[in-house]
Amino acid sequence: MAKYTFCHWEYARSIERKKFPEKGMGLKNWTPKIAVLALIGFAITVLFMISVTKFWRHDFRPATWYLISGAALTFIFFRSRKIAFAIIALSFICVNVGLTALFHPTPAGVLITLGSIVAMYALAIWGTRKYPHLKRKDWKDFFDRDPKSGWPGPKP
């Protein structure tokens, strides 16, 4: 029994000593700017979802106002961050509609969930082809602006 405990203790100590890269996408690597942009992106996505629901119910006046306010906020905050907004919106839809589709499955909910998953995958494939010079650690660049195509040149 003591040997078993000692092995686990040694394993835990070896994990503590390892240096994990700090450039991952964990919450501890978020800046306040990224957190605010993510919250604004979630709010814009909710406005668009409300707009679609209101159009579906033939409430055209409120639907138009929700659509205009979502479009205005998108233009103000995500004018040069289209890829970041697409990632935020698709992940928000996937998580929220996906959880609902698991417990209350409807054909529309399942299709929206699968569509957002396919769209996120297609966005990832497109991004790696369009921006081959970006690495995993450059994920914060999408929140500054959409990166330029091609090789950026040597870094000073």
LOLUM-608949 format. One record per residue: x, y, z of N, C-alpha, C in turn; residue in one letter. Coordinates in nm, 4 decimals, padded with zeros to 6 digits. Each point is the difference from the previous one (the first is absolute). Example, Ala and Ser with C-alpha at 12.3 -4.5 7.8 and 13.67 -1.06 7.14 Angstrom:
BEGIN
01.3190,-00.5690,00.7800,-00.0890,00.1190,00.0000,00.0900,00.1200,00.0000,a
-00.0350,00.1050,-00.0720,00.0820,00.1190,00.0060,-00.0770,00.1090,00.0730,s
This chain:
BEGIN
00.0820,-00.1200,00.0000,-00.0820,00.1200,00.0000,00.0858,00.1256,00.0000,m
00.1097,-00.0025,00.0766,00.0867,00.1172,00.0070,00.0663,00.0274,-00.1346,a
00.0352,-00.1071,-00.0710,00.0622,00.0181,-00.1312,-00.0989,00.0622,-00.0986,k
-00.1247,-00.0410,00.0060,-00.1029,00.0548,-00.0868,-00.0175,00.1498,00.0253,y
-00.0043,00.0397,00.1251,-00.0137,00.1407,00.0352,00.1230,00.0784,-00.0427,t
00.1176,-00.0579,00.0189,00.1243,00.0665,-00.0379,00.0043,00.0228,-00.1509,f
-00.0456,-00.0964,-00.0786,-00.0005,00.0149,-00.1464,-00.0907,00.1158,-00.0411,c
-00.1158,00.0074,00.0607,-00.0912,00.1096,-00.0336,00.0590,00.1340,00.0399,h
00.0686,00.0012,00.1156,00.0615,00.1233,00.0459,00.1102,00.0431,-00.0960,w
00.0812,-00.0952,-00.0459,00.1071,00.0320,-00.0954,-00.0579,00.0487,-00.1325,e
-00.1080,-00.0619,-00.0432,-00.0633,00.0428,-00.1245,-00.0537,00.1429,00.0126,y
-00.0603,00.0296,00.1137,-00.0507,00.1351,00.0212,00.1131,00.1009,00.0031,a
00.1114,-00.0346,00.0625,00.1155,00.0891,00.0041,00.0592,00.0207,-00.1393,r
00.0020,-00.1054,-00.0835,00.0556,00.0145,-00.1354,-00.0890,00.0900,-00.0854,s
-00.1302,-00.0058,00.0212,-00.0902,00.0881,-00.0740,00.0188,00.1440,00.0451,i
00.0213,00.0213,00.1306,00.0230,00.1358,00.0499,00.1257,00.0606,-00.0616,e
00.1025,-00.0811,-00.0196,00.1267,00.0511,-00.0510,-00.0030,00.0295,-00.1491,r
-00.0916,-00.0624,-00.0716,-00.0071,00.0239,-00.1439,-00.0396,00.1437,-00.0270,k
00.0561,00.0540,-00.1031,-00.0347,00.1360,-00.0400,-00.0982,-00.0084,-00.1144,k
-00.1229,00.0334,00.0278,-00.1017,00.0012,-00.1040,00.0040,00.1341,-00.0704,f
-00.0242,00.0023,-00.1303,00.0059,00.1274,-00.0712,-00.1086,00.0955,00.0496,p
00.0345,00.1253,00.0101,-00.0920,00.1019,00.0489,-00.0780,00.0657,-00.1132,e
00.0162,-00.0448,-00.1214,-00.0660,00.0639,-00.1131,-00.1248,-00.0751,-00.0440,k
-00.0553,-00.0833,00.0856,-00.1193,-00.0743,-00.0352,-00.1229,00.0896,-00.0017,g
-00.1164,-00.0616,-00.0192,-00.1237,00.0763,-00.0080,-00.0794,-00.0044,00.1297,m
00.0633,-00.0365,00.1100,-00.0688,-00.0050,00.1282,-00.0427,00.1375,00.0474,g
-00.0898,00.0018,00.0966,-00.0511,00.1268,00.0506,00.1083,00.0851,00.0651,l
00.1057,-00.0641,00.0532,00.1038,00.0800,00.0637,00.0805,00.0801,-00.1014,k
-00.0117,-00.0310,-00.1266,00.0708,00.0737,-00.1045,-00.0878,00.1049,-00.0671,n
-00.1229,00.0150,00.0462,-00.0876,00.1029,-00.0549,00.0399,00.1352,00.0570,w
-00.0079,00.0993,-00.0836,00.0186,00.1370,00.0466,-00.1383,00.0597,00.0259,t
-00.0087,00.1105,00.0736,-00.1315,00.0621,00.0193,-00.0662,00.0392,-00.1320,p
00.0797,00.0403,-00.0980,-00.0550,00.0371,-00.1305,-00.0678,-00.1203,-00.0657,k
00.0635,-00.1161,00.0054,-00.0577,-00.1196,-00.0610,-00.1268,-00.0408,00.0735,i
00.0005,00.0101,00.1332,-00.1193,-00.0360,00.0770,-00.1173,00.0916,-00.0329,a
00.0260,00.1296,-00.0102,-00.1080,00.0943,-00.0333,-00.0511,-00.0250,-00.1415,v
00.0916,-00.0221,-00.0934,-00.0441,-00.0283,-00.1378,-00.0808,-00.1296,-00.0069,l
00.0380,-00.1002,00.0784,-00.0763,-00.1245,00.0012,-00.1405,00.0238,00.0554,a
-00.0118,00.0750,00.1086,-00.1328,00.0293,00.0558,-00.0849,00.0812,-00.0967,l
00.0610,00.0975,-00.0665,-00.0746,00.0782,-00.0999,-00.0419,-00.0891,-00.1163,i
00.0880,-00.0911,-00.0413,-00.0343,-00.0933,-00.1069,-00.1147,-00.0921,00.0385,g
-00.0016,-00.0459,00.1260,-00.1116,-00.0817,00.0472,-00.1299,00.0792,-00.0030,f
00.0062,00.1256,00.0442,-00.1198,00.0847,00.0015,-00.0512,00.0256,-00.1418,a
00.0921,00.0241,-00.0931,-00.0408,00.0222,-00.1394,-00.0649,-00.1258,-00.0568,i
00.0557,-00.1150,00.0340,-00.0575,-00.1259,-00.0473,-00.1411,-00.0184,00.0551,t
-00.0192,00.0333,00.1266,-00.1343,-00.0096,00.0583,-00.0959,00.0961,-00.0700,v
00.0452,00.1216,-00.0315,-00.0861,00.0942,-00.0727,-00.0416,-00.0566,-00.1357,l
00.0938,-00.0610,-00.0711,-00.0344,-00.0601,-00.1295,-00.0953,-00.1178,00.0170,f
00.0190,-00.0790,00.1052,-00.0896,-00.1127,00.0238,-00.1416,00.0489,00.0335,m
-00.0102,00.1052,00.0803,-00.1309,00.0584,00.0312,-00.0645,00.0551,-00.1267,i
00.0810,00.0622,-00.0845,-00.0530,00.0550,-00.1251,-00.0586,-00.1101,-00.0886,s
00.0711,-00.1106,-00.0117,-00.0506,-00.1117,-00.0820,-00.1298,-00.0538,00.0596,v
-00.0056,-00.0110,00.1323,-00.1213,-00.0492,00.0649,-00.1173,00.0944,-00.0231,t
00.0252,00.1298,00.0102,-00.1077,00.0977,-00.0221,-00.0475,-00.0022,-00.1456,k
00.0927,-00.0119,-00.0945,-00.0413,-00.0131,-00.1406,-00.0836,-00.1256,-00.0192,f
00.0361,-00.1093,00.0662,-00.0722,-00.1255,-00.0114,-00.1435,00.0146,00.0494,w
-00.0183,00.0823,00.1043,-00.1326,00.0224,00.0568,-00.0748,00.1159,-00.0656,r
00.0554,00.0576,-00.1033,-00.0579,00.1103,-00.0757,-00.0139,00.1285,00.0827,h
00.0898,00.0204,00.0947,00.0101,00.1280,00.0714,00.1102,00.0804,-00.0691,d
-00.0354,00.0647,-00.1092,00.1019,00.0590,-00.0854,00.0653,00.1250,00.0576,f
-00.0733,00.0819,00.0701,00.0596,00.1236,00.0529,00.1072,-00.0293,00.1054,r
-00.0285,-00.0811,00.1055,00.1077,-00.0286,00.0956,00.1127,-00.0810,-00.0630,p
-00.0338,-00.0877,-00.0935,00.1034,-00.0797,-00.0659,00.0965,00.0891,-00.0755,a
-00.0534,00.1009,-00.0652,00.0858,00.0929,-00.0741,00.0903,00.0769,00.0947,t
-00.0538,00.0429,00.1161,00.0830,00.0735,00.0955,00.1101,-00.0868,00.0585,w
-00.0303,-00.1265,00.0319,00.1037,-00.0899,00.0494,00.1061,-00.0239,-00.1071,y
-00.0437,-00.0153,-00.1232,00.0945,-00.0220,-00.1095,00.0892,00.1222,-00.0220,l
-00.0603,00.1187,00.0019,00.0784,00.1226,-00.0200,00.0973,00.0221,00.1156,i
-00.0449,-00.0239,00.1225,00.0906,00.0196,00.1139,00.1142,-00.1021,-00.0014,s
-00.0281,-00.1249,-00.0360,00.1067,-00.0995,-00.0120,00.0986,00.0339,-00.1103,g
-00.0529,00.0468,-00.1134,00.0881,00.0381,-00.1106,00.0852,00.1213,00.0356,a
-00.0602,00.0970,00.0714,00.0764,00.1187,00.0395,00.1109,-00.0362,00.0980,a
-00.0298,-00.0837,00.0982,00.1027,-00.0423,00.0949,00.1093,-00.0825,-00.0690,l
-00.0413,-00.0814,-00.0950,00.0996,-00.0762,-00.0754,00.0907,00.0934,-00.0782,t
-00.0583,00.1001,-00.0624,00.0806,00.0959,-00.0768,00.0933,00.0787,00.0922,f
-00.0474,00.0388,00.1173,00.0811,00.0802,00.0911,00.1160,-00.0812,00.0575,i
-00.0279,-00.1199,00.0494,00.1018,-00.0749,00.0742,00.0760,-00.1031,-00.0831,f
-00.0602,-00.0522,-00.1053,00.0630,-00.1094,-00.0733,00.0217,00.0333,-00.1477,f
00.0127,00.1275,-00.0318,00.0206,00.0398,-00.1391,00.1282,-00.0612,-00.0563,r
00.1070,-00.0004,00.0771,00.1263,-00.0563,-00.0486,00.0328,-00.1319,00.0700,s
-00.0984,-00.0620,00.0617,00.0200,-00.1266,00.0708,-00.1061,-00.1018,-00.0411,r
-00.0191,-00.0182,-00.1280,-00.1074,-00.0868,-00.0482,00.0209,-00.1458,00.0398,k
00.1238,-00.0461,-00.0042,00.0278,-00.1396,00.0339,-00.0257,-00.0236,00.1485,i
00.0407,00.0949,00.0842,-00.0245,-00.0136,00.1437,-00.1502,-00.0036,00.0282,a
-00.0774,00.0843,-00.0669,-00.1447,-00.0010,00.0213,-00.0613,-00.1310,-00.0465,f
00.0473,-00.0533,-00.1108,-00.0528,-00.1283,-00.0476,00.0290,-00.1114,00.1001,a
00.1189,-00.0007,00.0566,00.0350,-00.1017,00.0993,-00.0876,00.0151,00.1243,i
-00.0161,00.1224,00.0480,-00.0808,00.0248,00.1199,-00.1451,-00.0401,-00.0237,i
-00.0573,00.0442,-00.1105,-00.1410,-00.0277,-00.0272,-00.0259,-00.1493,-00.0197,a
00.0861,-00.0663,-00.0771,-00.0216,-00.1429,-00.0246,00.0172,-00.0825,00.1265,l
00.0978,00.0348,00.0824,00.0175,-00.0763,00.1235,-00.1157,00.0248,00.0966,s
-00.0490,00.1238,00.0061,-00.1147,00.0300,00.0862,-00.1234,-00.0776,-00.0450,f
-00.0249,-00.0006,-00.1285,-00.1159,-00.0732,-00.0531,00.0158,-00.1495,00.0226,i
00.1190,-00.0508,-00.0242,00.0245,-00.1437,00.0165,-00.0228,-00.0436,00.1442,c
00.0514,00.0771,00.0941,-00.0142,-00.0378,00.1405,-00.1444,00.0135,00.0461,v
-00.0620,00.1124,-00.0253,-00.1344,00.0228,00.0542,-00.1079,-00.0789,-00.0712,n
00.0036,-00.0032,-00.1308,-00.1007,-00.0781,-00.0729,00.0315,-00.1483,00.0127,v
00.1285,-00.0333,00.0073,00.0395,-00.1403,00.0123,-00.0480,-00.0624,00.1289,g
00.0096,00.0734,00.1124,-00.0496,-00.0535,00.1261,-00.1507,-00.0174,-00.0028,l
-00.0689,00.0931,-00.0601,-00.1450,-00.0128,-00.0117,-00.0367,-00.1164,-00.0915,t
00.0764,-00.0184,-00.1066,-00.0295,-00.1088,-00.0940,00.0237,-00.1374,00.0629,a
00.0875,-00.0070,00.0996,00.0218,-00.1285,00.0669,-00.1197,-00.0405,00.0855,l
-00.0566,00.0950,00.0722,-00.1063,-00.0328,00.0950,-00.1400,00.0142,-00.0585,f
-00.0159,00.0868,-00.0994,-00.1285,00.0174,-00.0678,00.0246,-00.0015,-00.1503,h
00.0278,-00.1166,-00.0566,00.0387,-00.0028,-00.1416,-00.1160,00.0347,-00.0933,p
00.0291,00.0922,-00.0889,-00.0912,00.0341,-00.1085,00.0834,-00.0021,-00.1277,t
-00.0622,-00.0188,-00.1129,00.0781,00.0001,-00.1242,00.0738,00.1320,-00.0223,p
-00.0638,00.1122,00.0309,00.0667,00.1294,-00.0198,00.1191,00.0150,00.0936,a
-00.0139,-00.0395,00.1259,00.1089,00.0110,00.0953,00.1188,-00.0862,-00.0365,g
-00.0283,-00.1220,-00.0440,00.1080,-00.0897,-00.0408,00.0696,00.0547,-00.1244,v
-00.0770,00.0508,-00.0956,00.0607,00.0554,-00.1217,00.0828,00.1250,00.0292,l
-00.0475,00.0857,00.0894,00.0768,00.1200,00.0344,00.1292,-00.0382,00.0716,i
-00.0073,-00.0978,00.0906,00.1201,-00.0442,00.0705,00.1007,-00.0602,-00.0961,t
-00.0449,-00.0907,-00.0844,00.0915,-00.0616,-00.0967,00.0538,00.1028,-00.0996,l
-00.0856,00.0952,-00.0394,00.0457,00.1050,-00.0913,00.1079,00.0869,00.0610,g
-00.0141,00.0341,00.1288,00.1032,00.0822,00.0639,00.1293,-00.0779,00.0189,s
-00.0088,-00.1297,00.0272,00.1214,-00.0817,00.0113,00.0704,-00.0097,-00.1343,i
-00.0748,-00.0245,-00.1064,00.0593,-00.0077,-00.1335,00.0589,00.1352,-00.0409,v
-00.0698,00.1078,00.0336,00.0505,00.1334,-00.0339,00.1288,00.0318,00.0763,a
00.0086,-00.0397,00.1286,00.1247,00.0219,00.0748,00.1147,-00.0801,-00.0590,m
-00.0282,-00.1235,-00.0399,00.1031,-00.0828,-00.0620,00.0443,00.0600,-00.1336,y
-00.0965,00.0440,-00.0796,00.0339,00.0619,-00.1294,00.0790,00.1292,00.0204,a
-00.0357,00.0768,00.1023,00.0740,00.1228,00.0308,00.1439,-00.0316,00.0406,l
00.0193,-00.1061,00.0762,00.1361,-00.0394,00.0391,00.0818,-00.0440,-00.1213,a
-00.0589,-00.0784,-00.0884,00.0708,-00.0438,-00.1207,00.0310,00.1198,-00.0893,i
-00.0959,00.0877,-00.0195,00.0211,00.1191,-00.0826,00.1095,00.0882,00.0586,w
-00.0016,00.0169,00.1324,00.0998,00.0847,00.0649,00.1413,-00.0542,-00.0141,g
00.0146,-00.1317,00.0091,00.1345,-00.0567,-00.0143,00.0491,00.0088,-00.1433,t
-00.0897,-00.0035,-00.0947,00.0427,00.0152,-00.1401,00.0270,00.1453,-00.0356,r
-00.0815,00.0912,00.0509,00.0178,00.1409,-00.0341,00.1157,00.0634,00.0755,k
00.0209,-00.0414,00.1251,00.1058,00.0563,00.0837,00.0953,-00.1108,00.0455,y
00.0800,-00.0563,-00.0904,00.0865,-00.1120,00.0400,00.1136,00.0420,00.0928,p
00.0301,00.1287,00.0064,00.1101,00.0456,00.0842,-00.0386,00.0127,00.1466,h
-00.1290,-00.0032,00.0323,-00.0421,00.0138,00.1392,00.0123,-00.1334,00.0726,l
00.0439,00.0076,00.1219,00.0144,-00.1184,00.0843,-00.1044,00.0038,00.1098,k
-00.0001,-00.1033,00.0816,-00.0978,-00.0108,00.1075,00.0131,00.1142,00.0995,r
00.1203,00.0453,00.0227,00.0210,00.1066,00.0978,-00.0459,00.1370,-00.0500,k
-00.0346,00.0128,-00.1275,-00.0416,00.1279,-00.0573,-00.1509,00.0203,00.0027,d
-00.0719,-00.0731,00.0847,-00.1461,00.0079,-00.0014,-00.0514,00.1358,00.0436,w
00.0778,00.0748,00.0766,-00.0454,00.1320,00.0448,00.0019,00.1022,-00.1138,k
00.0711,-00.0300,-00.1089,00.0046,00.0916,-00.1136,-00.1383,00.0211,-00.0621,d
-00.0863,-00.0991,00.0106,-00.1327,00.0127,-00.0589,-00.0856,00.1021,00.0745,f
00.0335,00.0274,00.1257,-00.0759,00.0984,00.0765,00.0554,00.1405,-00.0159,f
00.1193,00.0114,-00.0567,00.0538,00.1327,-00.0313,-00.0534,00.0485,-00.1339,d
00.0059,-00.0858,-00.0974,-00.0481,00.0299,-00.1348,00.0072,-00.1307,-00.0779,r
-00.0631,-00.0050,-00.1159,00.0158,-00.1163,-00.0857,00.1413,00.0013,-00.0554,d
00.0734,-00.1101,00.0111,00.1383,00.0005,-00.0485,00.0062,00.0123,-00.1515,p
00.1132,00.0449,-00.0471,00.0194,00.0133,-00.1438,00.0414,-00.1342,-00.0570,k
-00.0376,-00.0226,-00.1259,00.0374,-00.1244,-00.0654,00.1479,00.0016,-00.0328,s
00.0543,-00.1181,-00.0091,00.1403,-00.0102,-00.0384,00.0937,00.0119,00.1175,g
00.1245,-00.0081,-00.0287,00.1022,00.0042,00.1033,00.0231,00.1440,00.0425,w
-00.0009,00.0274,00.1295,00.0145,00.1385,00.0443,00.1408,00.0550,-00.0113,p
00.0954,-00.0849,-00.0296,00.1382,00.0457,-00.0090,00.0736,-00.0310,00.1297,g
00.1270,00.0287,00.0022,00.0771,-00.0331,00.1192,-00.0377,00.0896,00.1178,p
00.0014,-00.0612,00.1181,-00.0303,00.0772,00.1203,00.1279,00.0665,00.0489,k
-00.0095,00.1261,00.0405,00.1212,00.0676,00.0471,00.0445,-00.0496,00.1357,p
